[in-house]
Amino acid sequence: MRQYHIFFLLFYFSSNLLSGQVTVEEERLQNIGESIGYYTDTSCNSQGDYKNFDFQKGESKVPLFEGSSCYWGKLELTNLSPEDKLVLEVYNPYIDELLLMYEVDGEEYSFRQGKNVPRSEWTYELPNLVFDINLPIGKTTTLYFKVTSQEQFNLPVNIGVKDQILNSNYFSLVFFGIYAGIMLVMFFYNLFLYFSVRDKSYLYYVIHTGFVLLTQTAFFGYGYLYLWSGSPSFNKISFVLFTCLVSLAGIRFFFEFLRVKRKAPSIYKAIRIIEVVYLVVILMELIGFRDLAYKILFPVQGIVALTIYAGSLKILKNGFTPARIFVLSWTVLLMGIIIFSLKDFGVLPYNYFTLHTIQVGSALEAILLSLALANRINTLKKEKEESQRKTVNALKENERIVKEQNVELEKRVKIRTMELQESNEELESTLSNLKETQSQLVDAEKMASLGQLTAGIAHEINNPINFVTSNVAPLRRDLSEIYEIVETYSAVNVENANETLEKAHALTVEYDFDFLKEEIDTLVSGISDGAIRTQEIVQGLKTFSRLDEDDVKLIDITEGLDSTLVILRSKTKDQVIIEKEYNEGFPMIECFPGKLNQVFMNILNNALYAVENKNYADGEKPTLTLKTVRVNNEVNIHLMDNGIGMDENTKKKLFEPFFTTKDVGEGTGLGMSIVFKIIETHQGKIQLNSELGKGSEFIITLPLRQPKDS
């Protein structure tokens, strides 16, 4: 097989050999390679001048030629045999084309065969190139033939009578049939085993065996004869294509069967690179670079074969027993390759045995690898049984350890359970204390807010009440004088009319009756204003307190803001400007009114603290701005001041419990924490924007309607 010539290709034969003469005297097959004269035609365009070529005699029975040139042969043939028809056989079906020409008694004969020639033009349905030589007994003629091949090739030429040539070919056909039968048996048998055991090694073996058979079929010409006779173009590439594929499949089987990736990683990496080279060779063959692909393929084949053989020996040396039969199978195959190659170089005789050693070696390899797979299955079965035994022992040992650990674990669990129960009791006690402390702190905040609220209300109510009480005494005095004048007029009668009227008139002048009327009106108006003011404060307090705060109510949020401002009026007085920017048609919202008023109270109270502690420039006055905005199904409440503002650290900690920027005694630090919790209860959000020295803005976002579960 030509792809293995690389092992022994030390030289090639020169094409400048002397021509010779052959006489066929008896019915026996003759190899006439040494008697043929050869000429190398590098241009392949000199067909008309071939009789004038300088033919040189050959020195080898089976000459070896380089590809990419045309080679001419010349042979003087004399027929002294009992037959008047001889047959010329070229035992190489892989030649691209061989053109044979000769002349007998003035009649010219021309025949063409080869893998580029359609099978319909062949004289015989045989794998080799067989030509009839119509040479009568006792006649002599000169044979000329032209050989064309893009790849390197050898040229074994035989001549003899027809029956001998045909019998020889039929013997080869029978031998190949036996070989193909063995390979097909191995193929289908192991394919069946693959579907049974689902081991990838069987799959790669089956693919490898199939491609080995196809490669031999292509090389010996049986593929073109029986399988793809209608496709000369495929026949051109079939040998290189199948050679690459069989090598790739063999590499994969080598990897899988001997676990090369784990047992010989360096060899694995090297051969993976060579796999890419095979793909490149296939591509080159398909696109037309056949000669280059052929020249690359030979050394790659040698490298792969030696690497696989060395790798299998290394793995066997490491104690992996399945490698033993693998090494034996490759030894048999390599011996067949060596014998086959030596016959091409004339070291061994060119006969049926040396010609078919590749087939014998590959068949024995297939059989041995099949046995290796069976042995590997047995080995794996033993390993599995041993592994299962070890697993069972390990499980029993684990069971014993688990039982012992369970006993110890139960003891530890009991101890730990008791410790956890004690810890839980301590935690429950601590949690109860924390809840009580939290409740006390919240109550303290409420009491602090209530104290501020009470102080504000007392101050607010005190002003109108003082105004009322201060007007009562003058009003009583004025009324007594009015009553005295009225009583004097009521005492007038006929007897003392003049005297009484004069007295009443004198009292009217003395008390300045007109002034009394004006003063009384003024005092009554003042008392009325005080009462109305007190009524407003009480109404604002009622709105702010919302005794029904535990229920969700639909309210006007602006009323809550206004009532909070009424409560805080004692702090705002006339020194703080209150700006209201209420959105017209602002909707009613669902909320807990009392809790929401507490939010407004805490934020606005802090805002007043912020404006009270800022030194304003000329023309600037402390200002609180209240703004309401509706956004889709939510409302935004903006509470802004132009006070001292906050730095980043204060903003981060503002809603943390017990955090305060006020002096000791002025705040508990829970106000804004309670605000955050109330807003969270309303499914709302609170956002703070503040800049140190410029003021702060709180944006409260609340839904128009509270969820049902609230």
PEQUI-V171470 format. One record per backbone hydrogen bond with DSSP energy under -0.5 kcal/mol. CO is the residue of the C=O (numbers start at 1). NH is the residue of the N-H. If there is no record, write none. Layout:
((CO | NH) (CO | NH))
This chain:
((1 | 4) (2 | 5) (4 | 7) (5 | 8) (5 | 9) (8 | 10) (15 | 17) (15 | 56) (17 | 38) (17 | 57) (20 | 76) (22 | 78) (23 | 25) (24 | 80) (26 | 28) (30 | 32) (30 | 159) (32 | 35) (32 | 36) (33 | 36) (35 | 20) (36 | 58) (37 | 74) (38 | 56) (39 | 41) (39 | 72) (40 | 42) (41 | 70) (46 | 49) (47 | 50) (49 | 52) (50 | 53) (53 | 55) (55 | 19) (56 | 17) (56 | 18) (56 | 38) (57 | 18) (61 | 157) (63 | 155) (64 | 13) (65 | 153) (69 | 149) (70 | 41) (71 | 147) (72 | 39) (73 | 145) (74 | 20) (74 | 37) (75 | 77) (75 | 143) (76 | 22) (77 | 141) (78 | 24) (78 | 80) (79 | 138) (85 | 162) (86 | 133) (87 | 160) (88 | 131) (89 | 91) (89 | 158) (90 | 92) (90 | 129) (92 | 95) (95 | 115) (96 | 116) (97 | 148) (98 | 100) (98 | 113) (99 | 146) (100 | 111) (101 | 144) (102 | 109) (104 | 107) (106 | 108) (107 | 104) (109 | 102) (111 | 100) (113 | 98) (114 | 117) (118 | 121) (119 | 122) (124 | 126) (128 | 130) (129 | 90) (131 | 88) (132 | 134) (133 | 86) (133 | 135) (134 | 136) (136 | 139) (139 | 79) (141 | 77) (141 | 143) (143 | 75) (144 | 101) (145 | 73) (146 | 99) (147 | 71) (148 | 96) (148 | 97) (149 | 68) (149 | 69) (153 | 65) (155 | 63) (155 | 157) (156 | 91) (157 | 32) (158 | 89) (159 | 30) (160 | 87) (161 | 165) (162 | 166) (163 | 167) (164 | 168) (165 | 169) (166 | 170) (167 | 171) (168 | 172) (169 | 173) (170 | 174) (171 | 175) (172 | 176) (173 | 177) (174 | 178) (175 | 179) (176 | 180) (177 | 181) (178 | 182) (179 | 183) (180 | 184) (181 | 185) (182 | 186) (183 | 187) (184 | 188) (185 | 189) (186 | 190) (187 | 191) (188 | 192) (189 | 193) (190 | 194) (191 | 195) (192 | 196) (193 | 197) (194 | 198) (198 | 200) (199 | 202) (199 | 203) (200 | 204) (201 | 205) (202 | 206) (203 | 207) (204 | 208) (205 | 209) (206 | 210) (207 | 211) (208 | 212) (209 | 213) (210 | 214) (211 | 215) (212 | 216) (213 | 217) (214 | 218) (215 | 219) (216 | 220) (217 | 222) (217 | 223) (218 | 221) (221 | 225) (222 | 226) (222 | 227) (223 | 227) (223 | 228) (228 | 231) (229 | 119) (231 | 235) (232 | 236) (233 | 237) (234 | 238) (235 | 239) (237 | 241) (238 | 242) (239 | 243) (240 | 244) (241 | 245) (242 | 246) (243 | 247) (244 | 248) (245 | 249) (246 | 250) (247 | 251) (248 | 252) (249 | 253) (250 | 254) (251 | 255) (252 | 256) (253 | 257) (254 | 258) (255 | 259) (255 | 260) (259 | 262) (259 | 263) (260 | 264) (264 | 268) (265 | 269) (266 | 270) (267 | 271) (268 | 272) (269 | 273) (270 | 274) (271 | 275) (272 | 276) (273 | 276) (273 | 277) (274 | 278) (275 | 279) (276 | 280) (277 | 281) (278 | 282) (279 | 283) (280 | 284) (281 | 285) (282 | 286) (283 | 287) (284 | 288) (284 | 289) (285 | 288) (288 | 290) (289 | 293) (290 | 294) (291 | 295) (292 | 296) (293 | 297) (294 | 298) (295 | 299) (296 | 300) (297 | 301) (298 | 302) (299 | 303) (300 | 304) (301 | 305) (302 | 306) (303 | 307) (304 | 308) (305 | 309) (306 | 310) (307 | 311) (308 | 312) (309 | 313) (310 | 314) (311 | 315) (312 | 316) (313 | 317) (314 | 318) (315 | 320) (316 | 319) (319 | 321) (320 | 323) (321 | 324) (322 | 326) (323 | 327) (324 | 328) (325 | 329) (326 | 330) (327 | 331) (328 | 332) (329 | 333) (330 | 334) (331 | 335) (332 | 336) (333 | 337) (334 | 338) (335 | 339) (336 | 340) (337 | 341) (338 | 342) (339 | 343) (340 | 344) (341 | 344) (341 | 345) (342 | 347) (342 | 348) (343 | 346) (349 | 351) (351 | 355) (352 | 356) (354 | 357) (356 | 360) (357 | 361) (358 | 362) (359 | 363) (360 | 364) (361 | 365) (362 | 366) (363 | 367) (364 | 368) (365 | 369) (366 | 370) (367 | 371) (368 | 372) (369 | 373) (370 | 374) (371 | 375) (372 | 376) (373 | 377) (374 | 378) (375 | 379) (376 | 380) (377 | 381) (378 | 382) (379 | 383) (380 | 384) (381 | 385) (382 | 386) (383 | 387) (384 | 388) (385 | 389) (386 | 390) (387 | 391) (388 | 392) (389 | 393) (390 | 394) (391 | 395) (392 | 396) (393 | 397) (394 | 398) (395 | 399) (396 | 400) (397 | 401) (398 | 402) (399 | 403) (400 | 404) (401 | 405) (402 | 406) (403 | 407) (404 | 408) (405 | 409) (406 | 410) (407 | 411) (408 | 412) (409 | 413) (410 | 414) (411 | 415) (412 | 416) (413 | 417) (414 | 418) (415 | 419) (416 | 420) (417 | 421) (418 | 422) (419 | 423) (420 | 424) (421 | 425) (422 | 426) (423 | 427) (424 | 428) (425 | 429) (426 | 430) (427 | 431) (428 | 432) (429 | 433) (430 | 434) (431 | 435) (432 | 436) (433 | 437) (434 | 438) (435 | 439) (436 | 440) (437 | 441) (438 | 442) (439 | 443) (440 | 444) (441 | 445) (442 | 446) (443 | 447) (444 | 448) (445 | 449) (446 | 450) (447 | 451) (448 | 452) (449 | 453) (450 | 454) (451 | 455) (452 | 456) (453 | 457) (454 | 458) (455 | 459) (456 | 460) (457 | 461) (458 | 462) (459 | 463) (460 | 464) (461 | 465) (462 | 466) (463 | 467) (464 | 468) (465 | 469) (466 | 470) (467 | 471) (468 | 471) (468 | 472) (469 | 473) (470 | 474) (471 | 475) (472 | 476) (473 | 477) (474 | 478) (475 | 479) (476 | 480) (477 | 481) (478 | 482) (479 | 483) (480 | 484) (481 | 485) (482 | 486) (483 | 487) (484 | 488) (485 | 489) (486 | 490) (487 | 491) (488 | 491) (489 | 492) (493 | 497) (496 | 500) (497 | 501) (498 | 502) (499 | 503) (500 | 504) (501 | 505) (502 | 506) (503 | 507) (504 | 508) (505 | 509) (506 | 510) (507 | 511) (508 | 512) (508 | 513) (512 | 515) (512 | 516) (513 | 517) (514 | 518) (515 | 519) (516 | 520) (517 | 521) (518 | 522) (519 | 523) (520 | 524) (521 | 525) (522 | 526) (523 | 527) (524 | 528) (525 | 529) (526 | 530) (527 | 531) (528 | 532) (529 | 533) (530 | 534) (531 | 535) (532 | 536) (533 | 537) (534 | 538) (535 | 539) (536 | 540) (537 | 541) (538 | 542) (539 | 543) (540 | 544) (541 | 545) (542 | 546) (546 | 549) (548 | 551) (553 | 555) (553 | 591) (555 | 557) (555 | 589) (556 | 559) (556 | 560) (557 | 561) (558 | 562) (559 | 563) (560 | 564) (561 | 565) (562 | 566) (563 | 567) (564 | 568) (566 | 569) (567 | 570) (568 | 571) (568 | 572) (569 | 573) (572 | 575) (572 | 576) (577 | 579) (577 | 624) (578 | 580) (579 | 581) (579 | 626) (581 | 628) (583 | 586) (589 | 555) (591 | 553) (591 | 593) (592 | 596) (593 | 597) (594 | 598) (595 | 599) (596 | 600) (597 | 601) (598 | 602) (599 | 603) (600 | 604) (601 | 605) (602 | 606) (603 | 607) (604 | 608) (605 | 609) (606 | 610) (607 | 611) (608 | 612) (609 | 613) (610 | 644) (611 | 614) (614 | 616) (617 | 620) (622 | 577) (623 | 642) (624 | 579) (625 | 640) (626 | 581) (627 | 638) (629 | 636) (631 | 634) (633 | 704) (634 | 631) (635 | 702) (636 | 629) (636 | 638) (637 | 639) (637 | 700) (638 | 627) (638 | 640) (639 | 698) (640 | 625) (641 | 696) (644 | 693) (647 | 651) (648 | 652) (649 | 653) (650 | 654) (653 | 656) (656 | 659) (658 | 660) (663 | 666) (663 | 667) (669 | 658) (669 | 659) (670 | 674) (671 | 675) (672 | 676) (673 | 677) (674 | 678) (675 | 679) (676 | 680) (677 | 681) (678 | 682) (679 | 684) (680 | 683) (682 | 703) (685 | 701) (687 | 699) (689 | 697) (691 | 694) (691 | 695) (695 | 691) (696 | 641) (697 | 689) (698 | 639) (698 | 700) (699 | 687) (699 | 701) (700 | 637) (700 | 702) (701 | 685) (702 | 635) (704 | 590) (707 | 710))
